[in-house]
Each structure stands twice: as structure tokens, then as C-alpha cells.
Amino acid sequence: MNDFIFSPADYVPTGMPQYDGNPLIECLPKILSDADVVRCIGNAPARPDDAERALDPKLRGHGINRIKDVVVPFEIHLRLEDLFSQLIRYGYTGRNPLHAATVRHRLPSSAEIKGHGFMSTAETMTLIGLSGMGKTTALNSIAKLYPQVISHSRYNQQIFIETQVVWLKIECPHDGSLRGFCTAFFSSLDAALGIEKYSSRGAAGRSISVMLQNISQLCKTYFIGALIIDEMQHLCSSRGGLDREQLLNFFVTLSNDAGIPLVYVGTNAMLPLFSGVLRNARRAAGMGPIAFDRFTEDDPFWVHLVSQLWAYDWTKAPVPLTGKLLSKIYDLTQGNTDFLAKLLMLVQRHAIWEGIDSITPTVLQQVYDIQMRLLHKPIEALRSGDPLQIADFEDMMPTKDQIAQMMNYDLARRADRTHLSLITQAAIVAVEHAEKPATEPTSKPVVPVGNNPAPTAHFSEGDDVQIQLERRGWVDRDSAW
């Protein structure tokens, strides 16, 4: 084991009674203030000066790539860092290695031991957002505020030899398969530890159930503080849904039984994963979802971001950012940060290649028309504001619209069940009426009979589903589902 890549534990009490006395928490960096977070995760590479703009066009072209390294912290970054800090620390409160319950819990046979005293304090955080809005970049910057691996040797004059993995990041396999996830976990753990020990456990032919048990045990062995699962939307593509359900169930088991905090990261296309099973939805909403949606044109954070990136201009005669330029940039990017960076980099390369001294709205449009053709459809869909067009690009749909669409679908699904229930009740009433003496008063049917059509479960596309249900008398206006 290559100890030189590990950070040696340095224990500093936090002042919080639920944290102090736990070496897994006291060894972590101090809890940061907002000002510290901005300073630590923000990144402003050197801006080009007149001397750099006078260099050969080939060299200036290389300078343009510095735009990719710019990180401008916003309020959402502060919230994300705060929740990640709480997620890791509170998750360790139930796994104090000095407590007997934790020692018993880490034993390979602990899954078979009932009543060993372990109680999970793991939470789940969900990070969702449009493709290209910088959610993965933000989370990577925040995770790197913590050493990934910490080596313990002695705590309060006691021998305490342990290796602690503070966080581990895994990307869901493109096909959403269980075997692919297991392989990714073992490889990621080996990379963090600087060894080649566990990757072979993902070899073909090994039992998936055994590999999942190994993953659970390794999470306990190395006191993994947070398991970050990126590209969660890939689970939607798993064949037949079998692997998807097994993997989601495994995540719940990791959180409940192994006490491992989870961070789900993905585009809005992953939201349906949590819409069908209550425990999955409950876990995903554990610390409240953090949504990276696109900026509106009048959002001051958008203006600030554009102004910061605009300073990285390698053309010969840079111009100040005007309202006209700002409006054109928004029209061509629709508030997507990845589209913004691409546009500014492409337009500068175009200007340098073509000998153009300054960036103008006309040049921006030319670059968009020619070099961003592949993005025209999603950008035009966003520009239209039409949910039906945006829905064609599932990972571009705003989070609130995606959730509203899921809720409307769920209302329609419930209405279908209500319709079936009403028809069943009508059939039961009809049978009971046929069996009763003719002198008894007849019961009024629950649904129309005879020539009157039965109620339909289909709805008009333009109207609210709840209103249509009220009109049909299927629900009361003041009642809840």
C-alpha cells in the first residue's frame, strides 16, 4: 500500500458535541465559512494582457483554452458545499470507530447479526440539472476541499491504525448495468488507494451478488464518507429495468445497513428513477435536491458570469461588454454555461484565424450559424419556451417542468385507476340489484348506464388534469388524493 499518497490524520476538535470524540470527523478540514468556500473553489486563471494579445496567432489560440478553467462561485455553490460538509460529518456520527457497535458492524458477518446496536446516520443528497450547467465541475471542486484518503495511526494516545476514504466518485456505466457499476467501484477504489487489488473482482464470471456484498464490506472497511454516483441518468437505459431496480435497492441497502451517505448526480432525465418507489423518492429528497437550471436573461448571476468570462479575450482589440452583446450572447446560448463557454471560445478562434480584430454581434451570429450547428435544435427548443419541444431533449428540460410533467402523468394514472374502480363498483351494484327482491328500492348506479357513455380517462392536452377531474366529479375540489 502506497502510504505516501495518503494525508496523515491531524485531529482538531470541532466544538460540536456530536462530532468531537470521533477521529473520522476530527481529522477532516475545518468547517469553512462562505468566504473561505468562495476563495477555495473559485478559479481565475491569468487574464490575457496586451503582451499576450500581441503574440503569434498560434500561441493565442492555445491561451483560449484557459476559459475552460474558470470557476465562478455562485450562491448554489455555497449551498452545495454546506450540504456536502453536513452529509459527510453527520454520516460519520453513527460510525464512530471507538464505539463497540461500529466495531461489530464492520465484521464481515455483521449482516447476519441482529440487534448489534448499529444505527445508520447516512443521508442522501441529489444534484440534478441541465446538461452543461456545471454541476459535476462544482461537485468535483467541493470534494477536493477534502483529502480523499486519510491515514490514521494514533488517536488520543491509543493505537488506531485505519485507512479512511473520505469520498469516492463513480460514474454509472453507459448501459446502466450492475456488473458495470461493480467494476467502476472497484477501479475507483483502487485509484484512490493507489493500489491494484480490487479491480480484478469485477472480472467476468464473478457473481454479481457476491460483488455487491464485497462493495458493502469495503465501504465499511475503509469508512467511506460519501459515495458520489455521477451520470445517474444512465440507469434509465438499463435493459428491462431489472438491473436498474436492483441497483437502486442496493443503494438503499448501502445507506440503511452500511451507513454510507450517497450523492446522486445526473441530468433531469434521471428524475423518473425516483418517481415510482416511495423509498427511492424519500431517499433522493433526503437533504433536498439541488437543481442547476439554466439562467434567465435578467439574472444578475448570469450577467456576472458573462462579464467574468468576457475578460478572457485574446483578440487584438477587445471591446467592452455592451447590452447589445450581452443580449446576443444570451440568445445564442439560452443561459446554458457550457454553451456560453463554447461560444466564446469558438468565436475567438474564428476571429484569430480570420484576422478579425474584435468580437461583434455579427461575428457571434456567424460562428453560431456555422460552428454550433449540432446545438441548434436544443437551443431553438429552449428559445421557444415550448415544453413539448424542450421535452424532446429530456436532459434540457428545466427541473420544475420535469417534475410537473411527472406529477401530471401520475394524476392521469390515478384517474385511470379511479375509472376502473368506478366501473367495478357499478358492476357490483348491478349484481346486487339483480339478486334483491323487486319490492326493494333500486340503488342508483355509480357510473352512467344504458345509453349514457361511461366516463373516459383521456384528457385534453391543454387543460390542467386536476381541473378536468373536478369537472367529471371524480374528485372534490377541496379533497386531497
Residue pairs with C-beta under 8 A, 6 or more apart in sequence:
1 163
1 193
1 194
1 195
2 193
2 194
2 195
3 151
5 149
5 194
6 147
6 149
6 150
6 151
6 163
7 147
7 149
7 150
7 151
8 150
8 151
8 153
9 23
9 27
9 150
9 151
9 152
9 153
9 155
9 164
10 27
11 23
11 26
11 27
11 155
11 156
12 26
12 30
13 19
13 20
13 26
14 20
14 25
14 26
14 30
14 31
14 89
18 90
18 93
19 25
19 26
19 89
19 93
20 26
21 96
21 98
22 92
22 93
22 96
22 97
22 98
23 97
23 98
23 152
23 155
23 160
24 92
24 95
24 96
24 97
24 164
24 223
24 225
25 89
25 92
25 93
27 150
27 152
27 164
28 88
28 89
28 146
28 166
29 145
29 146
29 147
31 85
31 89
32 40
32 81
32 85
32 145
34 78
37 73
37 77
37 78
37 81
37 142
37 145
38 73
38 77
38 78
40 145
41 71
41 73
41 77
41 81
41 138
41 141
41 142
41 145
42 71
42 72
42 73
43 69
43 70
43 71
43 141
44 70
44 308
45 66
45 69
45 70
45 312
46 66
47 311
47 312
48 60
48 63
48 312
48 313
48 314
52 60
52 63
52 314
53 60
53 314
53 315
53 316
53 318
54 316
55 63
57 352
57 353
60 314
60 352
61 314
61 349
61 352
63 314
64 312
64 314
64 345
64 348
64 349
65 345
66 312
67 309
67 312
67 341
67 344
67 345
68 341
68 345
70 308
70 309
70 312
71 137
71 138
71 141
72 304
72 305
72 308
72 309
74 301
74 305
75 301
76 138
76 290
76 292
77 138
77 141
77 142
79 290
80 127
80 138
80 139
80 142
80 290
81 142
81 145
83 125
83 287
83 288
83 290
84 125
84 139
84 142
84 143
84 226
84 263
86 123
86 287
87 123
87 125
87 226
87 261
87 263
87 287
88 146
88 166
88 167
88 225
88 226
88 261
90 121
90 123
90 261
91 121
91 122
91 123
91 225
91 226
91 259
91 260
91 261
92 121
92 223
92 225
93 121
94 102
94 118
94 119
94 120
94 121
94 122
94 259
95 102
95 105
95 121
95 223
95 259
96 102
97 103
97 160
97 162
97 223
98 155
100 117
101 116
101 117
101 118
101 119
102 118
104 110
104 113
104 116
104 117
104 118
105 116
105 117
105 118
105 220
105 259
106 220
106 221
107 113
108 217
110 116
110 118
110 220
111 213
111 216
111 257
118 259
120 255
120 256
120 257
120 258
120 259
121 259
122 254
122 255
122 256
122 258
122 259
122 260
122 261
122 262
123 261
123 286
123 287
124 255
124 261
124 262
124 263
124 264
124 283
124 284
124 286
124 287
125 261
125 262
125 263
125 264
125 286
125 287
125 290
126 263
126 264
126 274
126 284
126 285
126 286
126 287
126 289
126 290
127 135
127 139
127 263
127 264
127 265
127 266
127 289
127 290
127 292
128 135
128 264
128 265
128 266
128 267
128 268
128 270
128 271
128 289
128 290
128 291
128 292
128 399
129 135
129 267
129 268
129 291
129 292
129 293
129 399
130 267
130 268
130 292
130 293
130 294
130 336
130 395
130 396
130 397
130 398
131 267
131 338
131 395
131 396
132 336
132 337
132 338
132 339
133 292
133 293
133 294
133 336
133 337
133 338
134 292
134 337
134 338
135 265
135 290
135 292
136 230
136 265
138 292
139 228
139 263
139 265
140 169
143 167
143 169
143 226
143 228
146 166
146 167
146 225
147 166
148 165
148 166
148 167
148 168
148 192
149 163
149 164
149 165
149 166
149 192
149 193
150 163
150 164
150 166
151 163
151 164
152 160
152 161
152 162
152 163
152 164
153 159
153 160
153 161
154 160
162 223
163 193
163 222
164 222
164 223
164 225
165 189
165 192
165 193
165 222
165 223
165 224
165 225
166 224
166 225
166 226
167 224
167 225
167 226
167 227
167 228
168 185
168 188
168 189
168 192
168 224
168 226
168 227
168 228
169 188
169 228
169 230
170 181
170 184
170 185
170 188
170 227
170 228
170 229
170 230
171 184
171 230
171 231
172 180
172 181
172 184
172 229
172 230
172 231
172 232
172 233
172 234
172 235
172 266
173 180
173 181
173 183
173 184
173 234
174 180
174 234
174 237
175 234
175 237
175 238
175 239
176 234
176 235
176 236
176 237
176 238
176 239
176 243
176 244
176 247
177 238
177 239
177 243
178 208
178 212
178 243
178 246
178 247
179 202
179 204
179 208
179 211
181 247
182 201
182 202
182 208
182 211
182 212
182 215
183 199
183 202
184 202
185 202
185 215
186 198
186 199
186 200
186 201
186 202
186 211
186 215
187 198
187 199
187 202
189 198
189 218
189 222
190 196
190 197
190 198
190 199
193 222
198 214
198 218
201 211
201 214
202 211
212 250
215 254
216 253
216 254
216 257
216 258
218 224
219 227
219 254
219 258
219 260
220 258
220 259
224 260
225 261
226 260
226 261
226 262
226 263
227 254
227 260
227 261
227 262
227 263
228 263
228 265
229 251
229 262
229 263
229 264
229 265
230 265
230 266
231 265
231 266
232 264
232 265
232 266
232 270
232 273
233 266
233 267
233 269
233 270
233 395
234 266
235 243
235 244
235 247
235 248
235 270
235 273
236 244
236 269
236 270
236 272
236 273
238 244
238 247
244 273
248 273
248 277
248 280
251 262
251 283
252 279
252 280
252 283
254 260
254 262
255 261
255 262
255 283
262 283
264 270
264 284
267 394
267 395
268 394
268 395
268 396
268 397
268 398
268 399
268 402
269 394
269 395
271 399
271 402
271 403
271 406
272 406
273 280
273 284
274 280
274 281
274 283
274 284
274 285
275 281
275 406
275 410
289 399
291 399
291 400
293 398
293 399
293 400
294 334
294 335
294 336
294 382
294 398
295 301
295 302
295 305
295 335
295 337
296 302
296 335
297 327
297 330
297 335
299 335
302 330
302 335
303 326
305 337
305 340
306 321
306 326
306 329
306 340
307 321
309 340
309 341
309 344
310 321
310 344
312 344
313 348
313 359
314 348
314 352
315 348
315 351
315 352
315 356
315 357
315 358
315 359
316 357
316 358
317 357
317 358
318 358
318 359
319 325
319 358
319 359
319 360
324 361
325 359
325 360
325 361
325 364
328 361
328 364
328 365
329 340
329 343
329 364
331 383
332 339
332 343
332 364
332 365
332 368
332 372
332 379
333 339
333 340
333 343
333 379
334 379
334 382
334 383
335 382
336 379
336 382
339 372
339 375
339 379
342 372
342 375
343 364
343 367
343 368
343 372
346 367
346 371
346 372
347 359
347 363
347 364
347 367
348 359
350 356
350 363
350 366
350 367
350 371
351 357
351 358
351 359
351 363
356 363
372 379
377 392
377 393
378 393
378 396
380 389
381 389
381 390
381 392
381 393
381 396
382 390
382 396
384 390
387 397
387 401
387 405
390 396
390 397
390 398
390 401
391 397
391 405
394 402
397 405
408 465
411 465
411 466
411 469
411 481
412 457
412 459
412 465
414 481
415 457
415 459
415 465
415 469
415 474
416 457
418 474
419 454
419 455
419 456
419 457
419 474
422 446
422 447
422 455
422 474
423 447
423 454
425 446
425 447
426 445
426 446
426 447
426 449
429 443
429 445
429 446
430 445
430 449
432 443
433 442
433 443
447 454
447 455
448 454
448 455
455 472
455 474
459 465
459 468
460 468
466 475
469 475
470 476
470 477
475 481
